[in-house]
Amino acid sequence: MDAKDVKTYNSVKEVINATVAQYKNDVAFRVKVKAGKEPEYKDYTFGEFLDNVNAVGSAFYKAGLKGKRIAIVGRNQYYWVVPHIACLIGGIVSVPIDKELPLGELEDSLVRAEVDAIVFDSKYKENIDIIRLNGKTTIKEYFCMNEKLDGMASIEELIKEGEAVIASGDYSFIECQPDPSRMAILLFTSGTTSKSKAVMLSDHGIAVNVSDLLATEIFREHCTNIAFLPYHHILGSTGMLFCIADGMRTVFSDGIRYIQQNFSEYGVDFFLGVPALVDKMYESVEKGIAKQGKTKAVAFAKKLSRFLLFFHIDVRRKLFGSIIQQLGGNLNYIISGGAPLSARVAEGFHDFGIDIYQGYGLTETSPVLVAENYQYHRFGSIGKALPHVTAEMKDKGEDGMGELCVKAPNVMLGYYKNEELTNEVIDKDGWFHTGDLGYIDKDGYIFLTGRKKDMIVLKNGKKAFPEEIEMLINRLPGILDSFVYGEPIDGDYTDLRICCEVQFDKKACKELYGEDESAIRDGIWNSIKELNQTIPHYKRVTDLYLTEENFIKTTSLKIKRKEELQKVLKAKGLIK
């Protein structure tokens, strides 16, 4: 992908102004204001959205918050977006924080980030009240997203206050031209507070990343996007900016249980999610097909549509219309990011006539580095580097695999107050080391095999990647999730064997293997042994541990491997 053909924005303010100039009277956000049998909605055009942003920003300035830091804690909603964008275009640092953090971690994050104000969702008022009483933070101003509480202004009140500021002739916020090289977002990576890293992202880097996404992901006009991925994750917030810049209408989910209903209710045709969610969507479709006894018929229809597609005859959405209807009827595009997506799931959605592309990146890269699109698409690959990204595999081994390293404007400014850790990932030549291993083929497609830190190195020098094996195990019947790890042999951590912890679906397994627990274990173990015959000998699973408990995960649904390993080794009696 060539950077010279990209319209490059230098700041988020440029992105927003250009978007409003093009789509001013189009609907930017549709908000449900009344649920029930006869729901009611409120639409905000792009012009109204910018007016709200300018008003809130003007109110922030009046409160003395110009150049300060504002934390944002809450569920995805319109009044999350407004203050966040006000910060980005007004020279205020936005500090999005995970709403699901335990009280202690939430407080520690606010202390570490040295925030001056907080915008919070009323749902989390109890925690905010405790933090306010504790007095450990530097917070001087408290604002509630969705209602007025205990003398704290709501966003709607800030809008009125800011409108009055502007009406008085004070255009200081609107006319502000913040330095694009400055820190615009301070964001914590997933993990416990003591281990999470505070990442400093620049205004320019975020804007360039949005520019690259606009040049790479070309969709039809006026798509409807459902904001399901949490905005406190950088993929969620940059994805939100991309959807705004692309002129999409954004709607909000009522929760995971209502996702299918919301797809239909709003006519959703674009979905941005993590593989765990995309997998669940595909799994529900497969279950629906099986329940109707149409598995063989659908398999035949897939073969037929692939044959016709070879001759540029596309009948997929007609042929699989009833399946697409299960997903709301309008779904055209899925982008999956945050972790590798199963090739089977990618091919499955493609067969149904839904374009599905992977994106790859990290919090430290604002976040997207690599992506697929309609032109650059190869199953098993994560796509090609974005226009402004230079990618190389460093320290390649005999197998041709190396660590993916990049140079790009969207690479972070560094870890906040941690120069030593910053220097560990950004070398003296300016290369950012992603920690992901893989290779680049002759056509420039990038393939990843696993995380460098999660790689299992066996005594014979062979290397196995847990995610690669987990993808295969997770396809087996009755298995909800799997965790592959290296277990020390006789307590020797230099001599490992590959083992697997499996979270199983008790009801499904009873139907498959019978009521007896030993029969369930034997059934699952036999299916894993069959799988073992299809993979290289050194990657084969040698032991199985079953559990019904959920794995320890981040809020982006990635397994916390160190914590989960400790848990399973304790459960097996290998450590105290």
Buried (B, 14 or more C-beta within 10 A) or exposed (E): BEBEEBEBBBBBBBBBBEBBEEBBEBBBBBBBEEEEEEEEBEEBBBBBBBBBBBBBBBBBBBBEBBBBBBBBBBBBBBBBBBBBBBBBBBBBBBBBBBBEBEBEBBBBBBBBBBBBBBBBBBEBBEBBEEBBEEEEBEBEBBBBBBEEBEEBBBBBBBBEBBBBBBEEEBEBBBEBEBEBBBBBBBBBBBBBBEEBBBBBBBBBBBBBBBBBBBBBBEBEEEBBBBBBBBBBBBBBBBBBBBBBBBBBBBBBBEEEEEBBEBBBBBBBBBBBBBBBBBBBBBBBBBEEBEEEEBEEEBEEBBEEBEEBBEEEEEEBBEBBEEBBEBBBBBBBBBBBBBBBBBEBBBBBBBBBBBBBBBBBBBBBBBBBBBBBBEEBBBEBBBBBBBBBBEBBBEEEEEEEBBBBBBBBBBBBBBBBEEEEEBEEBBEEEEBBBBBBBBBBEEEEBBBBBBBBEBBBEBEEEEBBBBBBBBBBBBBBBBBBBBBBBBBBEEEEEEBBBBBBBBBBBEEBBBEBBEEEEEBBBBBBBEBBEEBBEEBEEEBBBEEBBBBEEEBBBBEBBBBBBEBBBEBBBEEEEEEE
